[in-house]
Every structure is written in C-alpha cells, then in structure tokens.
C-alpha cells in the first residue's frame, strides 16, 4: 500500500519535471512485476529451508511421513530409528487386536516381538539441527 502511494507520487513528480522521461524509465525498470510472487522455497530461511531441502531430496527429517512397510522377517526387519542405543517399541500383533505388546529394542541384530514373532531392528537416526 505504501509502496503504491510512493510510486504514484514519484510518477506525478516526474511528469512535472524536465527529467521525467529518464525518471519514468528508472521506475518502470525497477518495478518489474513479471517476476511474480516468490515461492515458499525462495522465501524460506534457516531451519525451515533445511527441512524443505531435506523433504525435496526425499529424506524425512522429523519422521512426519508414514514409515515404509517391511515384511517383518529376520532378513527384512521393521526399521526403528533412534537417537540412542535402545528404544521401547509397541507391536499390535494382529490387525483387530486392541492390546499393544511393549518391549525394549536394543542396538545390534534384529529382535523378535515376544508375542507374534515379527522382527524389529534399531537403526541410528540423527536430528537435523
């Protein structure tokens, strides 16, 4: 709003002075609206830019997306990210089951769920900041 007012007053001032043609050319080249509105990626800075770049590369910095599904066998275990060397995991063994089986998952080889036998493996995860 203030920019438009300033531009209008400068335009009117250039019409009255002798250097109006030169000043008008300066204002029209400065005020090029063909570039359009900047996108979110162009405006982002700091941590927001890091997150947007990570999402563009296909990585998920804060585990916001649904995890990939694995078979749960010993060779294709469910991957559980952790920033420490152990993590507690909850397994819903059957689809319509209401009880959750909780167990500790430690770093190293894949471990089995004590109830259903699905395998889980702890993988290291670093926070983006």
C-alpha positions as CSV (number, residue, x, y, z in Angstrom):
1,X,0.0,0.0,0.0
2,X,2.7,2.4,1.0
3,X,4.8,1.3,-2.0
4,X,2.0,2.1,-4.4
5,X,1.5,5.6,-2.8
6,X,5.2,6.3,-3.1
7,X,5.3,5.1,-6.7
8,X,2.3,7.2,-7.7
9,X,3.8,10.3,-6.1
10,X,7.1,9.8,-7.8
11,X,5.3,9.2,-11.1
12,X,3.4,12.5,-10.7
13,X,6.6,14.3,-9.7
14,X,8.4,13.0,-12.8
15,X,5.6,14.3,-15.1
16,X,6.2,17.8,-13.9
17,X,9.9,18.0,-14.1
18,X,12.0,18.0,-17.3
19,X,13.8,14.8,-16.4
20,X,10.5,13.0,-16.4
21,X,11.3,10.6,-19.2
22,X,14.6,9.4,-17.6
23,X,13.0,9.0,-14.2
24,X,10.0,7.2,-15.7
25,X,12.3,4.7,-17.3
26,X,14.1,4.1,-14.0
27,X,10.8,3.4,-12.1
28,X,9.4,1.1,-14.8
29,X,12.6,-1.0,-14.9
30,X,12.7,-1.1,-11.1
31,X,9.1,-2.1,-10.7
32,X,9.1,-5.2,-13.0
33,X,6.1,-7.3,-11.9
34,X,6.8,-10.0,-14.5
35,X,8.8,-11.9,-11.8
36,X,5.7,-12.8,-9.8
37,X,5.3,-13.7,-6.2
38,X,8.2,-15.6,-4.7
39,X,7.5,-19.3,-3.8
40,X,7.8,-20.7,-0.3
41,X,11.2,-22.3,-1.2
42,X,12.6,-18.9,-2.3
43,X,11.4,-17.2,0.9
44,X,12.5,-19.9,3.4
45,X,15.5,-19.3,5.6
46,X,17.2,-21.1,8.4
47,X,15.8,-24.4,9.8
48,X,12.7,-24.1,7.6
49,X,14.9,-24.1,4.5
50,X,16.9,-27.1,5.8
51,X,13.6,-29.0,6.3
52,X,12.3,-28.1,2.9
53,X,15.5,-29.1,1.1
54,X,15.5,-32.4,3.0
55,X,11.9,-33.1,2.0
56,X,12.8,-32.3,-1.6
57,X,15.6,-34.8,-1.5
58,X,13.3,-37.5,-0.2
59,X,14.5,-37.7,3.3
60,X,12.2,-37.2,6.3
61,X,14.0,-35.1,8.9
62,X,11.3,-35.3,11.6
63,X,9.7,-38.7,10.7
64,X,6.5,-36.9,9.6
65,X,5.7,-39.3,6.8
66,X,4.2,-42.8,7.2
67,X,7.0,-45.3,7.7
68,X,7.8,-47.9,5.0
69,X,6.2,-51.3,5.4
70,X,8.5,-54.3,5.8
71,X,7.8,-58.0,5.9
72,X,8.9,-58.4,9.5
73,X,11.1,-61.4,8.8
74,X,14.7,-61.7,10.1
75,X,16.2,-60.6,6.8
76,X,13.6,-57.8,6.1
77,X,13.0,-56.5,9.7
78,X,11.0,-53.4,10.6
79,X,13.4,-50.5,10.9
80,X,13.0,-48.4,14.0
81,X,15.0,-45.1,14.1
82,X,16.5,-44.0,17.4
83,X,19.0,-41.3,18.6
84,X,20.1,-43.6,21.5
85,X,21.2,-47.3,21.7
86,X,17.8,-48.6,22.8
87,X,14.1,-47.7,22.3
88,X,10.8,-49.1,23.5
89,X,8.6,-50.5,20.8
90,X,4.9,-51.2,20.7
91,X,3.7,-54.0,18.5
92,X,0.0,-54.6,17.6
93,X,0.4,-58.2,16.7
94,X,-3.0,-58.7,14.9
95,X,-4.9,-56.1,12.9
96,X,-8.0,-56.2,15.0
97,X,-6.2,-56.6,18.3
98,X,-6.7,-53.9,21.0
99,X,-3.7,-54.8,23.2
100,X,-0.2,-53.5,22.5
101,X,2.8,-55.6,23.3
102,X,5.6,-53.3,24.5
103,X,9.3,-54.4,24.6
104,X,12.7,-52.9,24.6
105,X,14.7,-52.9,21.3
106,X,18.5,-52.7,21.6
107,X,21.1,-51.9,19.1
108,X,22.6,-54.7,17.1
109,X,20.8,-57.7,15.5
110,X,17.1,-57.8,14.7
111,X,14.9,-58.8,17.7
112,X,11.6,-60.6,17.7
113,X,8.3,-59.5,19.2
114,X,7.7,-61.8,22.1
115,X,4.1,-62.4,21.1
116,X,3.8,-62.6,17.3
117,X,7.4,-63.1,16.2
118,X,7.8,-60.0,13.9
119,X,11.4,-58.8,13.7
120,X,12.5,-55.2,14.5
121,X,15.9,-53.6,14.0
122,X,17.2,-50.4,15.6
123,X,18.9,-48.0,13.2
124,X,20.7,-44.8,14.2
125,X,19.0,-41.5,13.4
126,X,20.4,-38.0,13.7
127,X,18.3,-35.0,14.3
128,X,18.7,-32.3,11.5
129,X,19.8,-29.5,13.9
